[in-house]
């Protein structure tokens, strides 16, 4: 009997050995990331060589932050290829939802602890909230309740620094989202070029979604995928996040597009700004 059981076990092991290990396409990012500094500056990427056949692989929130740092230091990665290995969450367990009655963004962590962030827009005018139904909230300001009480947030959220923060410090590579999403993008910007990518010039971003995010800014060129895009291509990208601000050229996918191809993109998120705003593109 023992020999029979042992024989069955050995047979199962042999059968299983013929099946390759399956790699998950979803990345369980642990949420532990930080924007690099001079003291811990990344040297580059360890997975891939940046070619079309062997692109640099972005597999964590830290990899994405490292890319932002390198671009913002002046490396535009012209002609080099990147591929997202799976979904990345920049704020694990945090959700962003627009409260139409107040115009505030409800920020919740794991569905338990909640506070509100100002958006710079008013509520729906039903009169159930005297403070925000007819008065704009202060963009980015923390409210501990929906009745105008300000205070400290009960938990912190990681703020994203865009990939390409200046016109002269832009992304010029090819970024393939590989059908994945970036979740939990939070930005409270005071300068131009805000979004996952701030400034893209002579580059490509494709197959990428922005979900469960909140981006607010007080200057122009703001978009979920890219704030400012020039001589570039954006395709099969979308935004489901909240984008608000008090300036011009705000949109779900790209705030300002110049001499660029934007195709097969869509937006279902809430967009607001002073002027020149749009669903997919603010100006194209």
Secondary structure, DSSP 4 states (H G I P E B T S, - for coil): -HHHHHHHHHHHHHHHHTSPPPPPSS----S------GGG-----SS--SSSSSPEEE-SHHHHHHHHHHHHTT---TT-EEEE-S-EESSTTEEEEEETTTTEEEEEETTTEEEEE--S----S-SS-TTTSSSPPPTT-EESSTTS-B---SS--PPPPPB--SSSS-B-SEEEEEEEEEE--EEEESSS-BSSEEEEES-EEEEEEEES-EEEESSS-EESSEEEEES-EEEEEEE-SEEEESSEEEESSEEEEES-EEES-EE-S-B--SEEEESSEEE-
